[in-house]
Amino acid sequence: MGLGTGILYLGFGIIFNSPSFMFITIFLFTLFFLYYKLIEEKELAARFGEEYLEYKRRTPFLIPTFRRKKSYKRIYR
């Protein structure tokens, strides 16, 4: 969700030909993603424990992957 929003705002900067808007967007989203990675992930791990850590192992942080899960392959065959 965050990656999509960042791309959307960068697109607005390109459409309006505004380098300052693009710079501000990149700067703010860098700060947001650093906050998520350095602070929020620790809080979620403390709050939800092993369940969150398992979710974190299965889910990429920034760029989604589109490969099938092994468990899904058994269901559709």
C-alpha positions in Angstrom: 0.0 0.0 0.0 2.8 2.4 0.9 4.7 1.6 -2.3 1.6 2.2 -4.4 0.9 5.6 -2.7 4.5 6.7 -3.2 4.4 5.8 -6.9 1.1 7.7 -7.2 2.5 10.9 -5.7 5.7 10.6 -7.8 3.4 10.3 -10.8 1.7 13.5 -9.8 5.1 15.2 -9.6 5.9 14.0 -13.1 2.5 15.1 -14.5 2.8 18.6 -13.0 6.5 18.8 -13.8 7.4 19.7 -10.3 10.8 18.5 -9.1 10.2 20.0 -5.6 7.1 17.9 -5.3 9.0 14.8 -6.3 11.8 15.5 -3.9 9.4 16.1 -1.0 7.5 12.9 -1.9 10.8 10.8 -1.9 12.0 12.4 1.3 8.7 11.9 3.2 8.2 8.3 2.0 11.8 7.5 2.9 11.1 8.7 6.4 7.8 6.7 6.6 9.5 3.5 5.5 12.3 3.9 7.9 9.8 4.4 10.7 7.9 1.3 9.7 11.1 -0.8 9.4 12.9 0.5 12.5 10.2 1.2 15.0 6.8 -0.2 14.0 8.1 -3.7 13.2 9.6 -4.0 16.7 6.4 -2.9 18.3 4.4 -5.4 16.3 6.8 -8.2 17.2 6.5 -7.3 20.9 2.7 -7.1 20.7 1.9 -10.2 18.5 5.0 -12.3 19.1 5.6 -15.4 17.0 2.5 -14.9 14.9 3.8 -11.6 13.6 7.3 -13.0 13.0 5.9 -15.8 10.9 3.9 -13.2 8.9 7.0 -11.2 8.4 8.9 -14.2 7.1 6.2 -14.9 4.5 5.6 -11.3 3.4 8.1 -9.1 1.6 8.6 -5.6 3.1 8.4 -3.3 0.2 8.1 -5.0 -3.2 5.4 -7.8 -3.5 6.2 -11.1 -5.1 3.7 -12.8 -7.4 4.8 -16.4 -7.1 2.4 -19.1 -5.8 2.7 -20.4 -2.4 3.6 -24.1 -2.1 0.4 -24.9 -0.2 -1.7 -23.4 -3.0 -0.1 -25.7 -5.6 -1.5 -28.7 -3.8 -5.0 -27.3 -3.8 -5.3 -26.5 -7.5 -3.7 -29.6 -9.0 
